């Protein structure tokens, strides 16, 4: 390296040429940020002196304003942030699903818009411009020419075509999820001193969106159908077994409010207080359940009737020739491997009972059993705060998505005597 001190004797920086390069560079130190080196992009010594002075004092001003002098592109900062999220995932401080979702949003959209810009480009205006650009991404933006989408899931690379149905503007709920990912990234930029202030991100109001549930009468029809299917004449024993487990599945969710993912993760050892005699009859009558999902765990209080369903499920297993261990999944095939999904049976039962869609035309899913539980609890006067804790959600979520069809409990107030 050929070192050449600045022609300004008292200058707090050095101008030098890197070995093998004709261009000049500048080197200086900033308190708290260490030594900074930057190429000046010119082979003219006199011009280099002028540029070096400008770079030094601009860097000093940034440092005094609390900013990080080591300039990185927004693209590089995004990948630093992804590593930060992955480390938090390893530490159990961030759910895996959120990390995967945020990574996809940041690399496709945020990096696609801000890309090679430096953090100074981030402002209230540029963020609003980004949100507008993102809204049109699949219609008139960069996504209009993309034919296939490739992503990783459970260690596998999946490629799916982008159909015309997908070339739409994102819903307010989708945009709000993406705003949350962007907000986390901007907070990281602020904490890392790349920006002086966090730009405002306006959130769209999604409004009142009741989720597809069942009325009490609809659930009775659905549940009765599932029960009668078990005793259908002439069916193979393996089919009868699967139908019995499916019947237990829908009743356990409807009596506990568990998410389908939570019942999938549940073990027999998560049933607290379950004691059975040699014949499989209960010795206790009060159960609590430990559930795991969405990166969190909780203990919930189910309806008492869930005991009957669990005892019957245990009897189904005994009849099949095995007794489940505490380490076994709650819902088991006859070979004791866990059931992965009941979507096929669920959709078939919905179609057979004419309940595929709710009164608004919204398609029902296994989550509708959870929505049924929460709606019925509200209808019967359970406090929203207590219910939210038991169901692993928030009062706000209940008010926005579940507190519908509950006017029945207020019917006397809504029908005052007329004078």
C-alpha positions, -999 to 999 in steps of 0.1 A, spaced: 0 0 0 13 34 -9 4 58 19 3 95 12 -6 119 40 -30 146 31 -15 179 19 -34 195 47 -9 191 75 -34 192 104 -61 172 85 -77 145 107 -77 120 78 -52 104 54 -55 102 16 -38 72 1 -36 49 -29 -43 12 -25 -16 -10 -40 -26 -18 -76 -52 9 -78 -49 43 -95 -77 58 -75 -73 76 -42 -90 66 -10 -95 83 24 -90 68 59 -100 84 92 -114 74 126 -147 82 142 -151 80 180 -172 49 188 -173 37 152 -136 28 146 -116 34 114 -135 42 82 -120 36 48 -137 48 16 -127 50 -21 -128 85 -36 -132 72 -71 -107 94 -87 -70 93 -97 -66 131 -95 -48 139 -63 -61 175 -60 -97 164 -65 -91 135 -41 -81 161 -14 -113 180 -19 -135 148 -18 -117 135 12 -124 166 32 -161 165 22 -164 127 30 -148 133 64 -170 161 76 -202 145 62 -193 114 81 -185 134 113 -219 151 110 -237 118 106 -219 104 137 -228 135 157 -264 130 146 -263 94 160 -261 77 126 -239 48 115 -211 61 93 -204 27 77 -227 31 47 -244 -1 35 -270 -5 9 -305 -13 21 -302 -47 4 -272 -55 26 -290 -43 57 -320 -65 49 -298 -96 48 -282 -85 81 -317 -82 96 -326 -117 83 -296 -131 101 -307 -112 132 -342 -128 130 -328 -163 124 -306 -158 155 -337 -148 175 -355 -179 162 -326 -201 175 -329 -184 209 -367 -191 210 -375 -154 209 -393 -153 175 -418 -178 159 -405 -198 129 -436 -188 109 -430 -151 114 -393 -154 104 -402 -173 72 -430 -148 63 -409 -117 70 -380 -131 50 -402 -136 20 -418 -101 23 -384 -83 28 -365 -101 0 -392 -99 -27 -409 -66 -20 -388 -43 3 -355 -53 -13 -371 -51 -47 -381 -15 -42 -353 0 -20 -325 -24 -33 -292 -6 -38 -303 27 -23 -286 38 9 -305 43 42 -308 80 36 -334 71 9 -358 59 36 -383 86 44 -421 91 50 -425 97 12 -404 68 0 -423 44 24 -456 56 10 -443 53 -25 -432 17 -17 -467 8 -4 -483 21 -36 -457 2 -57 -463 -30 -36 -501 -27 -41 -496 -29 -79 -467 -54 -79 -485 -83 -95 -507 -62 -118 -485 -35 -134 -453 -38 -115 -423 -62 -116 -446 -92 -108 -466 -89 -140 -439 -107 -159 -432 -134 -133 -448 -168 -143 -436 -190 -115 -430 -185 -77 -403 -206 -61 -399 -209 -23 -387 -232 5 -411 -252 27 -400 -278 53 -366 -282 35 -382 -287 1 -381 -263 -29 -416 -257 -43 -424 -241 -76 -460 -229 -82 -474 -210 -112 -487 -175 -109 -523 -177 -122 -545 -147 -132 -564 -152 -100 -533 -143 -80 -526 -112 -101 -547 -90 -78 -540 -62 -53 -534 -75 -18 -561 -74 8 -559 -48 36 -552 -77 60 -522 -89 38 -509 -53 35 -511 -49 73 -490 -81 78 -465 -68 54 -465 -34 71 -456 -53 103 -426 -69 86 -415 -35 72 -419 -19 106 -397 -45 122 -370 -39 96 -372 -1 101 -369 -5 138 -337 -26 132 -324 2 110 -331 28 137 -315 6 164 -284 1 142 -282 39 137 -287 37 99 -317 61 101 -324 90 124 -361 84 128 -386 57 119 -409 68 90 -447 67 96 -464 36 82 -501 42 78 -521 11 86 -553 3 67 -583 -5 87 -595 -40 78 -630 -33 93 -653 -59 109 -646 -93 93 -665 -121 110 -648 -154 104 -668 -184 90 -683 -203 119 -714 -226 125 -746 -217 141 -756 -240 170 -781 -258 147 -756 -261 119 -730 -276 141 -756 -301 154 -763 -312 119 -726 -315 110 -717 -333 142 -747 -357 139 -737 -366 104 -701 -374 114 -713 -396 143 -737 -416 120 -710 -422 95 -691 -443 121 -719 -469 123 -727 -470 85 -733 -506 75 -708 -525 54 -678 -502 58 -643 -515 62 -630 -515 98 -602 -492 88 -627 -467 74 -648 -470 106 -616 -463 127 -607 -432 107 -643 -418 110 -642 -424 147 -610 -404 151 -624 -377 128 -655 -374 150 -632 -370 181 -612 -343 162 -642 -321 154 -656 -324 189 -623 -317 207 -618 -285 188 -655 -275 192 -653 -281 230 -619 -264 235 -614 -238 209 -580 -252 199 -565 -243 166 -561 -272 142 -524 -269 144 -526 -271 182 -545 -303 182 -521 -317 157 -492 -309 181 -510 -323 212 -497 -354 230 -516 -377 254 -493 -364 281 -507 -329 275 -541 -340 290 -537 -330 326 -557 -349 352 -567 -378 330 -568 -411 349 -585 -442 336 -591 -476 352 -582 -509 336 -614 -509 316 -607 -474 303 -633 -456 325 -624 -422 339 -614 -420 376 -614 -382 375 -637 -357 358 -618 -324 356 -593 -320 327 -569 -292 317 -551 -293 284 -516 -281 275 -515 -268 239 -486 -257 217 -488 -236 186 -479 -203 170 -446 -203 188 -463 -203 222 -478 -227 248 -506 -223 272 -529 -243 295 -566 -242 286 -598 -251 304 -621 -272 281 -658 -279 284 -664 -308 307 -679 -328 278 -645 -331 263 -637 -359 288 -663 -381 272 -648 -376 237 -613 -384 250 -625 -415 268 -642 -427 236 -611 -420 216 -590 -440 240 -615 -469 236 -612 -467 198 -574 -472 202 -578 -500 227 -602 -518 203 -576 -513 175 -551 -532 197 -530 -505 214 -530 -482 244 -515 -447 236 -484 -436 256 -481 -401 270 -455 -394 243 -479 -404 215 -498 -378 195 -535 -374 205 -548 -384 170 -532 -416 157 -535 -439 127 -538 -476 135 -501 -479 130 -496 -452 157 -483 -426 133 -499 -391 138 -527 -379 116 -514 -349 95 -547 -336 83 -585 -341 83 -592 -317 54 -605 -344 31 -630 -358 56 -639 -323 68 -647 -311 33 -667 -342 24 -688 -339 56 -694 -302 48 -705 -311 13 -728 -339 24 -746 -316 49 -748 -286 26 -726 -266 50 -695 -259 27 -701 -221 30 -716 -199 56 -745 -174 51 -721 -149 34 -708 -175 9 -674 -178 28 -659 -213 27 -657 -231 60 -624 -247 71 -614 -267 102 -608 -233 119 -646 -228 118 -648 -252 147 -626 -229 167 -647 -199 156 -679 -218 167 -664 -224 201 -655 -187 206 -688 -175 193 -708 -198 215 -688 -188 246 -696 -152 239 -732 -160 233 -733 -176 267 -718 -146 285 -682 -156 289 -660 -125 295 -640 -116 264 -608 -111 284 -611 -146 301 -620 -162 268 -591 -145 250 -566 -160 275 -581 -194 273 -582 -194 234 -547 -179 230 -559 -148 213 -565 -111 222 -597 -92 231 -591 -70 200 -591 -101 177 -623 -113 193 -640 -80 188 -628 -78 152 -634 -113 140 -655 -133 164 -681 -112 183 -708 -117 157 -742 -135 158 -742 -127 195 -771 -103 195 -793 -132 208 -782 -126 244 -792 -89 241 -826 -96 225 -846 -84 255 -826 -51 255 -832 -48 217 -870 -54 222 -880 -28 248 -917 -25 256 -932 3 235 -952 29 252 
